Every structure is written in C-alpha cells, then in structure tokens.
Amino acid sequence: MATDRLTLKAKQRTEFGSRISRRLRRSGLVPGVVYGSGEAARPFQVSARDARDVLVHGGALFDVEIEGQGTVPVVIKEQQRDPVRGELIHLDLHEVRLDEKIQADVAIEVLGIEDAPGVKEGGVLEHVTHEITIEALPTEIPESIPADVSGMVIGDTLQLSALIAPEGVEFFLGEDQNADEITIATLSPPRVEEEPEPELEEEAELVGEEGEVPEGEEAPAEEGEGPEGAEAGSGDEE
C-alpha cells in the first residue's frame, strides 16, 4: 500500500450542460465531480491525459487538487467511458477520511495458472468471480486480491473462503452471501469436440444410387408399362 499518493490537478468547472461537456472533450478535457459526506458536490475539469495517468498508476486512493479549493483524498466513485472508443468522458470521485473505513470493489487477480497440474493436463481454468467488495481504511485498500490456483487439479473449485485478505482488509459480504458459496475459479476437464455424425452413407449403400437396382432384384415397372410384350391398357382397341 503506497504512502506517497499521486495528485490529480484540476480546475473548477462553472459551466454545465451536454453541449459544454462535448466542447470540453473536444479540447482534451474531462468533466468530473467530487462528492463528499455532507458537503456540496464540487464540479471540476481535468486534462484527459492527466486523468488517464492517475487512474492507471494512482491505485485505489489518490488526491485531487481543484484550483482554489485545496487538496483532498479521494477514491473513484464511477468512470463513464465512450461505449465505442473506450475514452473517459466523465469522472465521479468520492472524498474520504483517512481514519474511517470505507467499502470498495477490488479486482481478484488469479496467479499460477500455468503451474496448475490440471492446466498442464489440458484442463480448462475458468475465472468466475473477477471482483470482490472489501472494507478497509482508504490507505489500506489493495490494488487487487491475489488468488493462487497453482495447486488446482481437474475437478477442483476455488472458493472465496480459501483466500486470505491482506492485513487490515475484510471481505464485505451481504446477508445472503457466504464465502464458501462464492466461486473464484474452477478447473474443468479438457473440452472434447464432438465428432460430426456420419452422413447417411450406410443408408445410401443399402438402397443404392438413385436409379440403381440392387443385385438380385428387378427394376419396378414404370407407370403405363405392362409385362414384356404386352400393350398398356386393359384391352384391344376396337
């Protein structure tokens, strides 16, 4: 857990509306808001590049400095991104107190996949739960929770109860949740591709090719034909 936090430097935002937001984005800026307990929301605008750097390297907790309003510690409340390009289009931050525990969603990082005996035998490891809610002081929030799967064999299932939370961190579960029932990863047998069903070759062999008469049988008389040497019809013409 880092003690030296990165600082996101921003400017106060005084104009609002979708048209203003689009204009900011075209200028390389991202609109955002800092929310705090019992305090008015503080809108800001920040360089998209600076925001990207802090979000990638800043960890769960960083500082935001809004020009003229001082510096406060924050965690990410919500990131809104363009559904096509993936670019950050709005950033919501939540101011925290460093001496009060908060809840945060943290990624679960699966480790040791290639070393798992079941994977070496061709088994398929599926990462089921990718994120877990934890409770900790803001300074104790980890970037991820490790899940070691290096000992898993085919048929094994790794539950949340097998993971060890870092010091000062607790897994936060709802009333209807149980750590023994939350699956982190499974290791299944190799997937066997089903062979396509053989075409009706055997049936074709029995009935023969179209128009071909099986050996030992006579061809059926075509409509309008009688026995050899007989004219079609029921009697002689008058």
Rosetta blueprint (number, residue, H / E / L):
1 M L
2 A L
3 T L
4 D L
5 R L
6 L L
7 T E
8 L E
9 K E
10 A E
11 K E
12 Q E
13 R L
14 T L
15 E L
16 F L
17 G L
18 S H
19 R H
20 I H
21 S H
22 R H
23 R H
24 L H
25 R H
26 R H
27 S L
28 G L
29 L E
30 V E
31 P E
32 G E
33 V E
34 V E
35 Y E
36 G E
37 S L
38 G L
39 E E
40 A E
41 A E
42 R E
43 P E
44 F E
45 Q E
46 V E
47 S E
48 A H
49 R H
50 D H
51 A H
52 R H
53 D H
54 V H
55 L H
56 V H
57 H H
58 G L
59 G L
60 A L
61 L E
62 F E
63 D E
64 V E
65 E E
66 I E
67 E L
68 G L
69 Q L
70 G E
71 T E
72 V E
73 P E
74 V E
75 V E
76 I E
77 K E
78 E E
79 Q E
80 Q E
81 R E
82 D L
83 P L
84 V L
85 R L
86 G L
87 E L
88 L E
89 I E
90 H E
91 L E
92 D E
93 L E
94 H E
95 E E
96 V L
97 R L
98 L L
99 D L
100 E L
101 K L
102 I E
103 Q E
104 A E
105 D E
106 V E
107 A E
108 I E
109 E E
110 V E
111 L E
112 G L
113 I L
114 E L
115 D L
116 A L
117 P H
118 G H
119 V H
120 K H
121 E L
122 G L
123 G L
124 V E
125 L E
126 E E
127 H E
128 V L
129 T L
130 H L
131 E E
132 I E
133 T E
134 I E
135 E E
136 A E
137 L L
138 P H
139 T H
140 E H
141 I L
142 P L
143 E L
144 S E
145 I E
146 P E
147 A E
148 D E
149 V L
150 S L
151 G L
152 M L
153 V L
154 I L
155 G L
156 D L
157 T E
158 L E
159 Q E
160 L H
161 S H
162 A H
163 L L
164 I L
165 A L
166 P L
167 E L
168 G L
169 V L
170 E E
171 F E
172 F L
173 L L
174 G L
175 E L
176 D L
177 Q L
178 N L
179 A H
180 D H
181 E H
182 I L
183 T E
184 I E
185 A E
186 T E
187 L E
188 S E
189 P L
190 P L
191 R L
192 V L
193 E L
194 E L
195 E L
196 P L
197 E L
198 P L
199 E L
200 L L
201 E H
202 E H
203 E H
204 A H
205 E H
206 L H
207 V H
208 G L
209 E L
210 E L
211 G L
212 E L
213 V L
214 P L
215 E L
216 G L
217 E L
218 E L
219 A L
220 P L
221 A L
222 E L
223 E L
224 G L
225 E L
226 G L
227 P L
228 E L
229 G L
230 A L
231 E L
232 A L
233 G L
234 S L
235 G L
236 D L
237 E L
238 E L
